[in-house]
Amino acid sequence: MFDEELVALAQMVVREFGEAGFKIATVESCTGGLIGGCITAAAGSSAVFDRGFITYSNEAKIDLVNVAPATIEEQGAVSAECASQMAAGAIVTAEVDAAVAVTGIAGPGGGTDEKPVGLVFIAVATAQEEGAFVERFDFGDIGRDQIRRETIREALEMLLGYGIDGEEEQLN
């Protein structure tokens, strides 16, 4: 179901977080659960993967992971602020050690000049740090499937880089 690169990254997540004794959660909008699906494709994932939130609607973001309604009204659901609150909210709601959150515009429609198709925000939060580390990605209009694939890849890499100790680690 997932290509070799994504499965290898998921296996690294399972190994690294398992060795740290950490539990993780995902909060997904534009990927609709694919990050959690990729992680659970790796053997041993039940030792680290606690749960996934699919927060496709604004209401789900508010209800499930406590995104402030004002954030969505003022910044939009596709924003660094929203991604940060999604990840931080999962830490509190799921009581996990780390969470990764994604929100973006996978297309083919829905983009604007300000927020074009291919714009994605990914955030990683940890129980040890306040807030979240957020990155903006402009993948371009490369097609819905490819945008979602690249989002999964970047989310797994960010989880590896920032999810255990909050500092970027070198990927092997």
N, C-alpha and C positions, 0 to 999 in steps of 0.2 A: 504494500500500500504506500509506503514512504520510501524515497530513494535512499541509496546507501549512505550518502553524506548525512542526511537527517537522522537516520537510524544510528549512525556512529556518534553523532552529537548527543542524541538521547541516551545512548549507552554511557557516554561520559558523564552526563548529568546524574544518571542513576548511580554510577560508581562513586563520583565525587561527593554527592550529597549523602549517599549511604555510608561512606567512610567517615563523614563528619557527623553522622547520626541526625541529619536534618530532615524535616518534612517540608514539602513544598506544595503550593497551590498555583493554579493558573486562573487568570481572569481574561476572557477572550471576547472580543467583539467581532472584528472583521475576519478572524480565522474560525469562528464558530465551533471551537472545541478541538481543532486540529493539533494544537500544541500539546494538549493533554493526551490526545490520541497517539501522537508520536512518542511521547514519553512512555506511555503504557505499552507501546510496542516493544520496548526494551525489557528483556528478562530481568526480574528482580525489582521492577518498578513499584510493586506494592510496598516495599520497604521505605520508599521515600515520597511517593505521590499520594497526597491526602485527598485532594479534590480539585475539581475544575468548575469554575463559574462561567457560564455562557451568558454574557450580558449584552446581547445584541441591541436591545432597546434602551432608550434613556431611562425608562422606569426600572428596568432590571439593574442598571448601574447604580441607581439610587437605592433601590430596595435590598439588593443582595450584598453590595460592598460599600454602601454608605457614601457614594459620591454626592457632594452637595448639589442640590438643584441649581443654586446660583452659579456654580462652576459651568454646568451645561448651558445655562441661559446666557452667561457672559462670555465664556471662552469656547463653548461648543463641545460636543461629545468627542470630536477628533481634535484633541489638544494635549499639550504636555501636562497641563494641570489635571485634566480628567484622567489621563493614564496614571499619573502619580497617585491620585486619590483611589483609583481602582486597585493598584498594587498594595498600597498602605491599608486599604479597607479589607483586603483579603487576609492580611496578617492578623488583624483584629478579629474578623469574623471566623476564620478557620483555625486560628491559634496555631499557625505554622511558623517555621523558621524563615522561610523565604517565599516570595510570590513574584510572578512575572505577569504583567498585564499588557494587552495590546488593543489599540483602537486606531482605526484608519478607514480609508476609502479604497476598497478593492476593485470597484467598478463592475461593469463597464460604465455605468452612469454614476451620478451623484456628486461628481467633482465640480468645483468652482475655480475661478481664477485664484482665489485666496487659498483654497484647499482642494488641490487637483487630485484626480485619480492617481493612486500610487503613494499618497501621503500617509504615513503610519507613524504613530508614537508608541514606543515600547518603554515600559518602566519595570524596574526591579526594586522591590522593597525587602528589607530583612527585619527580623524582630530585634536585632541589636542596634539598629540605626533608626532615627526618625526620618520621616519622609521617604523619598525614593530617588533612585538614579534614573533619569529619563533621557532617551535619545530620540531624535527626529530622523526619519528616513524618507527620502524622496525617491522611490523606486521608478517613478515614471509610469506611463500607461503601457505596461508590458504585458497586460492581460491579467484577468482575475486570478487564474490558477497560479501564475508565476508570482504575482504580488503576494498571495497567501503563502506560497512556498518560501519566498525570501523572508517574509515576516516570521515564519516558524524558525528558520535558520538563525536569524538575528536574535530572536527571543531566547533560543537555547544557548547561543554564544554569550549573550548578556547574563543569563542566569548563571552560567559557568564563571563568568568574569567577576560578577558582583554579588552573587547570591550567598556565598559562604562567609566571607569576611568583609564584604563591602568594598574591597579593593580589587581592582582588575588583576586577574591572574593570567599568566601566559598559557594559552591553549597548546597542548601537545599535538 
